[in-house]
């Protein structure tokens, strides 16, 4: 074992399971209810989980999911009769634009895992 590796007892890892289950359940409810107000948190959760377990989805799939969540949020903000904050819409559009630029710059964009 090198210096960077840390041996964690299995019993310690079991302490992480309940919070992860709880967060997964909450995020699933956000998706089920289509609660766009919390899509930003959903995006953060998906990013955190896929960073920890990269085998869950490819980087491209993760970016597409993030892009879809951002687009849905922006559309819902625009759909409301009184967009509370046009600055929020602009922020979401800028995030979408920057995501699409990352997609174009990524040399592995066309490599999709089977």
LOZA-546715 format. One record per atom (N, C-alpha, C): x, y, z; atom name. Coordinates in steps of 0.001 Angstrom, whole numbers, plus 524288, in hexadecimal, padded with zeros to 5 digits. Layout:
<sites>
SITE   east  north     up  atom
SITE      X      Y      Z    CA
...
</sites>
This chain:
<sites>
SITE   east  north     up  atom
SITE  8034D  7FB70  80000     N
SITE  80000  80000  80000    CA
SITE  80380  804D6  80000     C
SITE  80276  808B5  7FC9B     N
SITE  805B5  80D64  7FC8E    CA
SITE  803A5  81165  80077     C
SITE  80657  815D6  800D3     N
SITE  804F9  819CF  804B1    CA
SITE  7FF8B  81C11  803E3     C
SITE  7FDCD  81C66  7FF0F     N
SITE  7F8C8  81EE5  7FDE2    CA
SITE  7F41F  81B66  7FF1F     C
SITE  7F4DE  81665  7FF51     N
SITE  7F096  812CE  8006A    CA
SITE  7EF9E  81291  80642     C
SITE  7EAB5  81296  807A0     N
SITE  7E943  8124B  80D1E    CA
SITE  7E5CE  80D80  80DC6     C
SITE  7E70E  80A74  8119E     N
SITE  7E3EC  805D5  812A7    CA
SITE  7DF6A  8075F  8163B     C
SITE  7DAB2  806AE  8144E     N
SITE  7D606  807FF  81755    CA
SITE  7D335  802F1  8189E     C
SITE  7D225  80217  81D8C     N
SITE  7CF47  7FD53  81EF3    CA
SITE  7C9D1  7FD59  81C8E     C
SITE  7C80B  7F8C4  81B0B     N
SITE  7C2E8  7F839  818A8    CA
SITE  7BE9E  7FA5E  81C30     C
SITE  7BF30  7F9AC  82147     N
SITE  7BB3D  7FBAE  824ED    CA
SITE  7BAD1  801A2  8249E     C
SITE  7BF1A  80446  82375     N
SITE  7BEF4  809F8  822E1    CA
SITE  7BC03  80B91  81DF8     C
SITE  7BCC8  8089C  819D9     N
SITE  7BA02  809CB  814FE    CA
SITE  7B423  80927  815A6     C
SITE  7B28F  805AA  81911     N
SITE  7ACFA  804DC  819FF    CA
SITE  7AA68  809C8  81C27     C
SITE  7AD5F  80D2D  81E9A     N
SITE  7AB3C  81213  8209D    CA
SITE  7A994  815C4  81C39     C
SITE  7ABE0  8151E  8179D     N
SITE  7AA82  81871  8132E    CA
SITE  7A571  816CE  8107E     C
SITE  7A3F1  81207  8111D     N
SITE  79F6C  81003  80E3C    CA
SITE  79A5A  812CD  80FA2     C
SITE  798E5  81379  81497     N
SITE  793EC  81616  815B9    CA
SITE  7937C  81BA1  81376     C
SITE  79771  81F09  8140F     N
SITE  796EC  8243D  811A8    CA
SITE  79681  82405  80BB7     C
SITE  7995B  8206B  80952     N
SITE  7991D  81FEE  803A6    CA
SITE  793BD  81E0C  801E8     C
SITE  7918D  81A5C  804C8     N
SITE  78C3C  8188C  80395    CA
SITE  7884A  81CF5  8042B     C
SITE  788D8  81FFA  80847     N
SITE  78546  82451  80933    CA
SITE  785A8  82850  804C9     C
SITE  78A70  829CF  80363     N
SITE  78B1F  82D95  7FF25    CA
SITE  7891A  82B73  7F9F9     C
SITE  789F5  8266B  7F900     N
SITE  787F8  82403  7F436    CA
SITE  78207  82439  7F413     C
SITE  77F99  82320  7F885     N
SITE  779D9  82343  7F8CD    CA
SITE  777D3  828C7  7F7EA     C
SITE  77A63  82C9A  7FA37     N
SITE  778C2  83207  7F980    CA
SITE  7795D  833A2  7F3C9     C
SITE  77DC0  8324B  7F16B     N
SITE  77EA9  833B5  7EBF9    CA
SITE  77ACF  830E8  7E85B     C
SITE  7797D  82C0F  7E9A6     N
SITE  775A3  8293C  7E68C    CA
SITE  7705A  82C05  7E6CC     C
SITE  76EED  82E03  7EB59     N
SITE  76A06  830EA  7EBEA    CA
SITE  76A26  835F2  7E8B5     C
SITE  76E99  83886  7E87F     N
SITE  76F24  83D34  7E547    CA
SITE  76E06  83BD6  7DF98     C
SITE  7702F  83775  7DDCC     N
SITE  76F57  835C2  7D865    CA
SITE  769A4  83435  7D793     C
SITE  76795  83114  7DB21     N
SITE  76235  82F22  7DA9E    CA
SITE  75E48  8339E  7DA7F     C
SITE  75F14  83778  7DDCC     N
SITE  75B6D  83BE0  7DE1B    CA
SITE  75CB1  8402D  7DA27     C
SITE  760FE  83F7B  7D75D     N
SITE  762CA  84366  7D395    CA
SITE  76331  848C4  7D61A     C
SITE  765A2  848DA  7DA9D     N
SITE  76639  84D99  7DDB6    CA
SITE  76B14  85089  7DBE3     C
SITE  76A5A  853DD  7D7FB     N
SITE  76ED7  85677  7D593    CA
SITE  771B9  85A0C  7D954     C
SITE  76F18  85BAA  7DD72     N
SITE  77198  85F14  7E14B    CA
SITE  77674  85C7B  7E398     C
SITE  77689  8573F  7E3A8     N
SITE  77AE8  8545F  7E5FA    CA
SITE  77E49  8518E  7E1EF     C
SITE  77DA2  852C9  7DCEB     N
SITE  780C2  8503C  7D8E4    CA
SITE  78691  8517F  7D97A     C
SITE  787DC  8560C  7DB7C     N
SITE  78D5B  8575F  7DC62    CA
SITE  78FD4  853A7  7E04B     C
SITE  78CF3  85270  7E479     N
SITE  78EDF  84EB6  7E866    CA
SITE  78F43  84942  7E60C     C
SITE  78B79  847E5  7E2B6     N
SITE  78BA0  842CE  7E016    CA
SITE  7907B  8426F  7DCA8     C
SITE  79197  8468E  7D9DA     N
SITE  79641  846A5  7D680    CA
SITE  79B36  845F9  7D9C7     C
SITE  79B86  848A9  7DE3B     N
SITE  7A00A  84825  7E1B7    CA
SITE  7A083  84294  7E3CC     C
SITE  79C10  8403D  7E545     N
SITE  79C1A  83AED  7E761    CA
SITE  79E01  83709  7E348     C
SITE  79BF2  83777  7DE91     N
SITE  79D94  833F1  7DA58    CA
SITE  7A365  83498  7D94C     C
SITE  7A53D  83963  7D945     N
SITE  7AACC  83A66  7D85F    CA
SITE  7AE1E  837F7  7DCAD     C
SITE  7AC6E  8389B  7E186     N
SITE  7AF5B  83672  7E5F1    CA
SITE  7AF9A  8307B  7E5A8     C
SITE  7AB2D  82E0D  7E488     N
SITE  7AAF9  8285A  7E459    CA
SITE  7AE27  82648  7DFC1     C
SITE  7ADB6  828BD  7DB3E     N
SITE  7B09F  826C9  7D6B5    CA
SITE  7B676  827E1  7D734     C
SITE  7B7F7  82BEE  7DA1F     N
SITE  7BD8B  82CBF  7DB30    CA
SITE  7BF94  82867  7DEB5     C
SITE  7BC5E  826D3  7E274     N
SITE  7BDEF  822AD  7E615    CA
SITE  7BDDE  81D52  7E37B     C
SITE  7BA19  81C7B  7DFF6     N
SITE  7B98C  8176A  7DD4F    CA
SITE  7B907  8187B  7D771     C
SITE  7BD64  81969  7D4BC     N
SITE  7BD38  81AF1  7CF3A    CA
SITE  7BAD5  816D3  7CB97     C
SITE  7BA64  81207  7CD69     N
SITE  7B829  80DEF  7CA15    CA
SITE  7B244  80E80  7C957     C
SITE  7AFC5  811E0  7CC63     N
SITE  7AA18  8127E  7CC05    CA
SITE  7A862  814C8  7C6CD     C
SITE  7AB4D  818A2  7C4ED     N
SITE  7AA0C  81AEE  7BFD4    CA
SITE  7AEE5  81D8D  7BDAD     C
SITE  7AEED  81E1F  7B88F     N
SITE  7B36B  820A5  7B611    CA
SITE  7B335  8267F  7B716     C
SITE  7B79C  8291E  7B621     N
SITE  7B7C4  82ECF  7B6C6    CA
SITE  7B3D3  83167  7B323     C
SITE  7B35F  82F5F  7AE7C     N
SITE  7AFB0  83196  7AAB3    CA
SITE  7AA15  83103  7ACA7     C
SITE  7A8BE  82C79  7AEB2     N
SITE  7A37D  82BA8  7B0C4    CA
SITE  7A266  82F62  7B551     C
SITE  7A649  83029  7B89D     N
SITE  7A5B3  833CD  7BCFB    CA
SITE  7A4D9  8395E  7BB24     C
SITE  7A7DB  83AEF  7B728     N
SITE  7A72B  84038  7B50B    CA
SITE  7A1D2  840D8  7B288     C
SITE  7A00B  83CD8  7AFC9     N
SITE  79AE3  83D27  7AD5E    CA
SITE  7968F  83D78  7B178     C
SITE  79728  83A95  7B5AD     N
SITE  7935B  83ADA  7B9EC    CA
SITE  79351  8404C  7BC52     C
SITE  797EB  84271  7BD61     N
SITE  79840  847BD  7BF86    CA
SITE  795D7  84BB5  7BBD2     C
SITE  79705  84B2C  7B6E2     N
SITE  794E0  84EBA  7B2FA    CA
SITE  78EEC  84E70  7B2E5     C
SITE  78CD3  849BB  7B327     N
SITE  78724  84916  7B334    CA
SITE  784A2  84B83  7B802     C
SITE  78716  84AD3  7BC84     N
SITE  78501  84D2B  7C156    CA
SITE  78528  85321  7C107     C
SITE  7896B  8553A  7BF04     N
SITE  789D9  85AE6  7BE77    CA
SITE  785DC  85CFF  7BA96     C
SITE  78531  85A37  7B63E     N
SITE  7816A  85BEA  7B24B    CA
SITE  77BE4  85BCB  7B473     C
SITE  77A7C  857AC  7B744     N
SITE  7753C  85747  7B98B    CA
SITE  7744A  85BBC  7BD69     C
SITE  77838  85CE9  7C099     N
SITE  777BE  86129  7C465    CA
SITE  776E2  8665A  7C19B     C
SITE  779F2  86744  7BD91     N
SITE  7797C  86C22  7BAA3    CA
SITE  7742B  86C8D  7B80D     C
SITE  77255  86858  7B5A0     N
SITE  76D31  8686C  7B31D    CA
SITE  768D9  86989  7B709     C
SITE  76934  86724  7BB98     N
SITE  76531  86811  7BF91    CA
SITE  76553  86DAE  7C18A     C
SITE  769FE  86FED  7C20E     N
SITE  76A5F  87568  7C39D    CA
SITE  767E8  878F4  7BF86     C
SITE  768BD  877B9  7BA93     N
SITE  76687  87ADB  7B658    CA
SITE  760A9  879F7  7B5BC     C
SITE  75ED6  87553  7B71A     N
SITE  75957  873F6  7B677    CA
SITE  755DF  876E7  7BA59     C
SITE  757F3  87812  7BEE4     N
SITE  754C0  87AB2  7C2CF    CA
SITE  75309  88009  7C0C5     C
SITE  74E6B  881AC  7C265     N
SITE  74C4F  886A3  7C07B    CA
SITE  74F91  88B4A  7C22E     C
SITE  751D9  88AE2  7C6C9     N
SITE  75507  88F22  7C8E3    CA
SITE  75A65  88D06  7CA5A     C
SITE  75DD9  88CA4  7C685     N
SITE  7630F  88AC0  7C800    CA
SITE  76537  88E2E  7CC60     C
SITE  765E2  88BC6  7D0F5     N
SITE  76790  88EBD  7D589    CA
SITE  76CBE  89170  7D4A2     C
SITE  77037  88EC0  7D213     N
SITE  7757B  890BF  7D1B4    CA
SITE  777BA  88F7F  7CC56     C
SITE  777A8  8935B  7C8F8     N
SITE  779D0  8927B  7C3C5    CA
SITE  77FB3  89183  7C401     C
SITE  78226  8934E  7C82A     N
SITE  787BF  89249  7C8E8    CA
SITE  788A6  88C6C  7C9A7     C
SITE  784FD  889C5  7CC57     N
SITE  7856B  88417  7CD14    CA
SITE  7850C  8814F  7C7D1     C
SITE  7818F  88328  7C46E     N
SITE  78116  880D9  7BF35    CA
SITE  78629  88197  7BC35     C
SITE  78856  88641  7BC87     N
SITE  78D41  8874C  7B9DC    CA
SITE  7919C  883C3  7BBF4     C
SITE  791B8  88306  7C10C     N
SITE  795A6  87F9D  7C370    CA
SITE  7951F  87A06  7C16E     C
SITE  79053  87806  7C13B     N
SITE  78F74  872B5  7BF47    CA
SITE  790FC  87242  7B98B     C
SITE  78FAB  87632  7B666     N
SITE  79120  87611  7B0DF    CA
SITE  7970F  87624  7B034     C
SITE  799C3  87929  7B370     N
SITE  79F83  87945  7B333    CA
SITE  7A1D0  87402  7B4BC     C
SITE  79F85  8716A  7B89E     N
SITE  7A169  86C42  7BA32    CA
SITE  7A087  86849  7B5D1     C
SITE  79C13  868B5  7B32E     N
SITE  79B01  8652E  7AEC7    CA
SITE  79F00  8662A  7AA72     C
SITE  79FFA  86B14  7A951     N
SITE  7A3BC  86C75  7A534    CA
SITE  7A928  86A5F  7A68E     C
SITE  7AACB  86B01  7AB78     N
SITE  7AFFD  8691D  7ACED    CA
SITE  7B03B  86329  7ACC4     C
SITE  7ABEB  86084  7AE20     N
SITE  7ABC8  85ACB  7ADCE    CA
SITE  7AC4B  858F2  7A82D     C
SITE  7A9A0  85BA4  7A4AA     N
SITE  7A9ED  859F9  79F34    CA
SITE  7AF5F  85B09  79D00     C
SITE  7B1F2  85F22  79EE7     N
SITE  7B74B  86024  79D2F    CA
SITE  7BB00  85BE8  79F28     C
SITE  7BA31  859FE  7A3F1     N
SITE  7BD61  855B3  7A5FD    CA
SITE  7BCA7  850D7  7A29D     C
SITE  7B7CF  84FE1  7A108     N
SITE  7B694  84B53  79DCC    CA
SITE  7B977  84BA2  7989F     C
SITE  7B9A1  8503F  7964F     N
SITE  7BC41  850F4  79142    CA
SITE  7C220  85045  791DC     C
SITE  7C466  8522B  79639     N
SITE  7CA0A  851E0  79706    CA
SITE  7CBEC  84C82  798AB     C
SITE  7C86E  8492A  79A87     N
SITE  7CA01  8440F  79C89    CA
SITE  7CB52  8406A  79806     C
SITE  7D038  83E96  797BA     N
SITE  7D1B7  83B29  79364    CA
SITE  7CF19  835D1  793B0     C
SITE  7CCE9  83474  79830     N
SITE  7CA71  82F59  798D4    CA
SITE  7C485  82FA5  79864     C
SITE  7C279  833DF  79644     N
SITE  7BCE0  834B5  795E6    CA
SITE  7BA1E  83033  79324     C
SITE  7BC98  82E12  78F26     N
SITE  7B9F2  82A14  78C14    CA
SITE  7BAEC  8248C  78E0B     C
SITE  7BDF8  82407  7922A     N
SITE  7BEED  81EEF  7946A    CA
SITE  7BAEA  81DF8  798AB     C
SITE  7B732  81AB2  7979A     N
SITE  7B31F  8198F  79B68    CA
SITE  7B3B0  813E9  79D1B     C
SITE  7B39F  81329  7A236     N
SITE  7B41E  80DEC  7A456    CA
SITE  7AF45  80AB3  7A308     C
SITE  7B013  805DE  7A1B9     N
SITE  7ABB5  80267  7A073    CA
SITE  7A8DD  800D6  7A552     C
</sites>
